[in-house]
Amino acid sequence: MMNEKLHLTPEDAFPEDLADVADQQLQVLDSQIQRQLDYEVVAEGEPNPETEFRHYELDEEFQTRDDR
């Protein structure tokens, strides 16, 4: 199982293929990325491009699963 940090920084490991991630773990990842996005916007004024990309990838995976 991945680490249970509240945030997932751009330097932290991120799954290569989200299709291989269990639903519950995907939700944890989504929460971690959302918190990281919120933190970056407050602390740095804008999100890190890597965090934004991860957020987009998670949204795409959730959409794919919802469409099944």
DSSP file (Angstrom, degrees, kcal/mol; ACC not computed):
  #  RESIDUE AA STRUCTURE BP1 BP2  ACC     N-H-->O    O-->H-N    N-H-->O    O-->H-N    TCO  KAPPA ALPHA  PHI   PSI    X-CA   Y-CA   Z-CA
    1    1 A M              0   0    0      0, 0.0     3,-0.1     0, 0.0    24,-0.0   0.000 360.0 360.0 360.0 148.7    0.0    0.0    0.0
    2    2 A M        -     0   0    0      1,-0.2    12,-0.0     2,-0.0    27,-0.0  -0.230 360.0 -77.8 -72.0 165.6    1.2    3.5   -0.7
    3    3 A N        -     0   0    0      1,-0.1    -1,-0.2     0, 0.0     2,-0.1  -0.273  37.4-129.9 -62.8 153.7    2.2    5.8    2.1
    4    4 A E        +     0   0    0     -3,-0.1    -1,-0.1    28,-0.0     2,-0.1  -0.228  51.8 146.8-103.5  43.7   -0.7    7.4    4.0
    5    5 A K        -     0   0    0     -2,-0.1    27,-0.1     1,-0.1    -3,-0.0  -0.391  53.6-130.1 -73.1 156.6    0.4   11.0    3.9
    6    6 A L  S    S+     0   0    0     -2,-0.1     2,-0.3    29,-0.1    29,-0.3   0.798  92.9  39.1 -77.3 -28.6   -2.2   13.7    3.6
    7    7 A H        -     0   0    0     28,-0.1     2,-0.5    29,-0.1    26,-0.2  -0.855  68.0-150.0-118.2 154.4   -0.5   15.4    0.7
    8    8 A L        -     0   0    0     24,-1.0    28,-0.1    -2,-0.3     6,-0.0  -0.908  21.7-153.7-124.1 102.3    1.3   13.9   -2.3
    9    9 A T    >   -     0   0    0     -2,-0.5     3,-1.4     1,-0.1    27,-0.0  -0.254  30.7-105.4 -72.1 162.1    4.1   16.2   -3.4
   10   10 A P  T 3  S+     0   0    0      0, 0.0    -1,-0.1     0, 0.0     4,-0.1   0.765 122.5  55.3 -58.2 -24.2    5.3   16.2   -7.0
   11   11 A E  T 3  S+     0   0    0      2,-0.1     3,-0.1     0, 0.0     2,-0.0   0.691  89.1  96.9 -82.2 -19.1    8.4   14.4   -5.8
   12   12 A D  S <  S-     0   0    0     -3,-1.4    -4,-0.1     1,-0.1     0, 0.0  -0.329  88.9 -91.0 -71.4 152.8    6.4   11.6   -4.2
   13   13 A A        -     0   0    0     -2,-0.0    -1,-0.1     1,-0.0    -2,-0.1  -0.299  43.0-171.0 -62.2 145.8    5.9    8.3   -6.1
   14   14 A F        -     0   0    0     -3,-0.1     4,-0.0    -4,-0.1    -1,-0.0  -0.997  33.2 -93.6-140.5 137.6    2.7    8.1   -8.2
   15   15 A P        -     0   0    0      0, 0.0     3,-0.2     0, 0.0     6,-0.0  -0.195  22.7-143.6 -56.7 138.8    1.4    5.0   -9.9
   16   16 A E  S    S+     0   0    0      1,-0.3     2,-0.5     2,-0.1     0, 0.0   0.893  92.8  28.1 -66.7 -41.3    2.5    4.5  -13.5
   17   17 A D    >   -     0   0    0      1,-0.1     3,-1.6     2,-0.0    -1,-0.3  -0.935  63.4-166.6-129.6 108.4   -0.9    3.1  -14.5
   18   18 A L  G >  S+     0   0    0     -2,-0.5     3,-1.6     1,-0.3    -1,-0.1   0.716  84.7  73.8 -67.6 -19.8   -4.0    4.2  -12.6
   19   19 A A  G 3  S+     0   0    0      1,-0.3    -1,-0.3    46,-0.0    -2,-0.0   0.758  93.9  54.9 -63.5 -23.0   -6.0    1.3  -14.1
   20   20 A D  G <  S+     0   0    0     -3,-1.6     2,-0.4     2,-0.1    -1,-0.3   0.480  88.9  98.6 -87.1  -3.5   -4.1   -1.0  -11.9
   21   21 A V  S <  S-     0   0    0     -3,-1.6     5,-0.0    -4,-0.2    -3,-0.0  -0.709  78.4-117.3 -92.3 132.9   -5.1    0.9   -8.7
   22   22 A A     >  -     0   0    0     -2,-0.4     4,-2.4     1,-0.1     5,-0.2  -0.272  28.2-111.0 -63.0 152.9   -7.9   -0.4   -6.5
   23   23 A D  H  > S+     0   0    0      1,-0.2     4,-1.9     2,-0.2     5,-0.2   0.897 116.6  49.1 -53.2 -47.4  -11.0    2.0   -6.2
   24   24 A Q  H  > S+     0   0    0      1,-0.2     4,-1.8     2,-0.2    -1,-0.2   0.914 112.3  47.6 -63.4 -42.6  -10.3    2.7   -2.5
   25   25 A Q  H  > S+     0   0    0      1,-0.2     4,-2.7     2,-0.2    -1,-0.2   0.859 108.2  56.4 -66.8 -34.0   -6.7    3.5   -3.1
   26   26 A L  H  X S+     0   0    0     -4,-2.4     4,-2.4     1,-0.2    -1,-0.2   0.896 106.3  50.3 -62.9 -39.2   -7.6    5.7   -6.1
   27   27 A Q  H  X S+     0   0    0     -4,-1.9     4,-2.1     2,-0.2    -1,-0.2   0.879 109.7  50.6 -66.2 -37.7   -9.9    7.7   -3.8
   28   28 A V  H  X S+     0   0    0     -4,-1.8     4,-2.5     2,-0.2    -2,-0.2   0.939 110.9  48.8 -63.6 -46.9   -7.0    8.1   -1.3
   29   29 A L  H  X S+     0   0    0     -4,-2.7     4,-2.8     1,-0.2     5,-0.2   0.914 109.6  52.7 -57.9 -43.8   -4.7    9.3   -4.1
   30   30 A D  H  X S+     0   0    0     -4,-2.4     4,-2.5     1,-0.2    -1,-0.2   0.910 110.1  47.7 -60.3 -43.4   -7.4   11.8   -5.2
   31   31 A S  H  X S+     0   0    0     -4,-2.1     4,-2.5     2,-0.2    -1,-0.2   0.913 112.1  49.9 -63.5 -42.6   -7.7   13.2   -1.7
   32   32 A Q  H  X S+     0   0    0     -4,-2.5     4,-2.1     1,-0.2   -24,-1.0   0.924 113.5  45.4 -62.8 -44.2   -3.9   13.5   -1.4
   33   33 A I  H  X S+     0   0    0     -4,-2.8     4,-2.8     2,-0.2    -2,-0.2   0.897 111.6  52.3 -67.8 -40.0   -3.6   15.3   -4.7
   34   34 A Q  H  X S+     0   0    0     -4,-2.5     4,-2.5    -5,-0.2    -2,-0.2   0.920 110.8  47.5 -62.3 -43.5   -6.5   17.6   -4.0
   35   35 A R  H  X S+     0   0    0     -4,-2.5     4,-2.5   -29,-0.3    -1,-0.2   0.894 111.9  50.6 -63.7 -38.8   -4.9   18.6   -0.7
   36   36 A Q  H  X S+     0   0    0     -4,-2.1     4,-2.9     2,-0.2    -2,-0.2   0.918 109.5  50.4 -65.6 -42.9   -1.6   19.2   -2.4
   37   37 A L  H  X S+     0   0    0     -4,-2.8     4,-2.3     2,-0.2    -2,-0.2   0.942 111.6  48.2 -58.2 -48.1   -3.3   21.3   -5.1
   38   38 A D  H  X S+     0   0    0     -4,-2.5     4,-2.1     1,-0.2    -2,-0.2   0.918 112.7  49.0 -59.1 -44.3   -5.0   23.4   -2.3
   39   39 A Y  H  X S+     0   0    0     -4,-2.5     4,-3.4     1,-0.2     5,-0.4   0.933 110.8  49.3 -61.4 -47.2   -1.7   23.8   -0.5
   40   40 A E  H  X>S+     0   0    0     -4,-2.9     4,-2.8     1,-0.2     6,-0.8   0.890 110.1  50.7 -62.6 -39.6    0.3   24.8   -3.6
   41   41 A V  H  X5S+     0   0    0     -4,-2.3     4,-0.9     4,-0.2    -1,-0.2   0.919 117.4  39.7 -64.2 -42.8   -2.3   27.5   -4.5
   42   42 A V  H  <5S+     0   0    0     -4,-2.1    -2,-0.2    -5,-0.2    -1,-0.2   0.942 125.4  35.4 -70.5 -47.8   -2.2   29.0   -1.0
   43   43 A A  H  <5S+     0   0    0     -4,-3.4    -3,-0.2    -5,-0.2    -2,-0.2   0.856 134.9  20.2 -78.5 -36.2    1.5   28.7   -0.4
   44   44 A E  H  <5S-     0   0    0     -4,-2.8    -3,-0.2    -5,-0.4    -2,-0.2   0.489  97.3-118.5-116.8  -7.1    2.9   29.3   -3.9
   45   45 A G  S  <<S+     0   0    0     -4,-0.9    -4,-0.2    -5,-0.7    -3,-0.1   0.266  90.2  40.4  88.0 -14.2    0.0   31.1   -5.7
   46   46 A E  S    S-     0   0    0     -6,-0.8    -2,-0.1    -9,-0.0     2,-0.1  -0.980  89.0 -96.2-160.2 155.0   -0.4   28.4   -8.3
   47   47 A P        -     0   0    0      0, 0.0   -10,-0.1     0, 0.0    -9,-0.0  -0.407  40.8-105.9 -75.4 151.9   -0.3   24.7   -8.6
   48   48 A N     >  -     0   0    0      1,-0.1     4,-2.4    -2,-0.1     3,-0.3  -0.556  28.1-125.6 -69.1 137.2    2.7   22.7   -9.6
   49   49 A P  H  > S+     0   0    0      0, 0.0     4,-2.4     0, 0.0     5,-0.2   0.853 110.4  53.9 -55.5 -36.1    2.3   21.4  -13.2
   50   50 A E  H  > S+     0   0    0      2,-0.2     4,-2.4     1,-0.2     5,-0.2   0.911 109.0  47.8 -65.5 -41.3    3.0   17.9  -12.1
   51   51 A T  H  > S+     0   0    0     -3,-0.3     4,-2.3     2,-0.2    -1,-0.2   0.911 112.0  50.3 -65.2 -41.8    0.3   18.0   -9.4
   52   52 A E  H  X S+     0   0    0     -4,-2.4     4,-2.3     2,-0.2    -2,-0.2   0.911 110.5  49.7 -61.2 -42.2   -2.1   19.5  -12.0
   53   53 A F  H  X S+     0   0    0     -4,-2.4     4,-2.6     2,-0.2    -2,-0.2   0.912 110.6  49.5 -63.8 -43.1   -1.3   16.6  -14.4
   54   54 A R  H  X S+     0   0    0     -4,-2.4     4,-2.4     2,-0.2    -1,-0.2   0.898 109.8  51.7 -62.6 -40.4   -1.8   14.0  -11.7
   55   55 A H  H  X S+     0   0    0     -4,-2.3     4,-2.3     2,-0.2    -2,-0.2   0.916 110.6  48.4 -62.0 -43.8   -5.1   15.6  -10.8
   56   56 A Y  H  X S+     0   0    0     -4,-2.3     4,-2.4     2,-0.2    -2,-0.2   0.918 110.4  51.3 -61.8 -45.2   -6.2   15.4  -14.5
   57   57 A E  H  X S+     0   0    0     -4,-2.6     4,-2.2     1,-0.2    -2,-0.2   0.896 110.1  49.5 -60.9 -40.9   -5.1   11.8  -14.7
   58   58 A L  H  X S+     0   0    0     -4,-2.4     4,-2.6     2,-0.2    -1,-0.2   0.919 109.8  50.9 -64.4 -43.6   -7.1   10.9  -11.7
   59   59 A D  H  X S+     0   0    0     -4,-2.3     4,-2.3     1,-0.2    -2,-0.2   0.909 110.3  50.3 -59.2 -42.2  -10.2   12.7  -13.1
   60   60 A E  H  X S+     0   0    0     -4,-2.4     4,-2.4     2,-0.2    -1,-0.2   0.907 110.9  48.6 -63.0 -42.3   -9.8   10.7  -16.3
   61   61 A E  H  X S+     0   0    0     -4,-2.2     4,-2.3     2,-0.2    -2,-0.2   0.908 110.7  50.1 -66.6 -41.9   -9.5    7.4  -14.5
   62   62 A F  H  X S+     0   0    0     -4,-2.6     4,-2.5     1,-0.2    -1,-0.2   0.917 111.4  49.8 -61.0 -41.6  -12.6    8.1  -12.4
   63   63 A Q  H  X S+     0   0    0     -4,-2.3     4,-1.9     2,-0.2    -2,-0.2   0.913 109.3  51.3 -63.4 -43.0  -14.5    9.0  -15.6
   64   64 A T  H  X S+     0   0    0     -4,-2.4     4,-0.6     1,-0.2    -1,-0.2   0.911 112.4  46.2 -60.0 -43.3  -13.4    5.8  -17.3
   65   65 A R  H >< S+     0   0    0     -4,-2.3     3,-0.7     1,-0.2    -2,-0.2   0.876 110.6  52.5 -69.6 -36.8  -14.6    3.8  -14.3
   66   66 A D  H 3< S+     0   0    0     -4,-2.5    -1,-0.2     1,-0.2    -2,-0.2   0.838 105.6  56.0 -65.9 -31.6  -17.9    5.6  -14.1
   67   67 A D  H 3<        0   0    0     -4,-1.9    -1,-0.2     1,-0.2    -2,-0.2   0.646 360.0 360.0 -76.4 -14.9  -18.5    4.9  -17.8
   68   68 A R    <<        0   0    0     -3,-0.7    -1,-0.2    -4,-0.6    -2,-0.1   0.477 360.0 360.0 -72.6 360.0  -18.1    1.1  -17.3
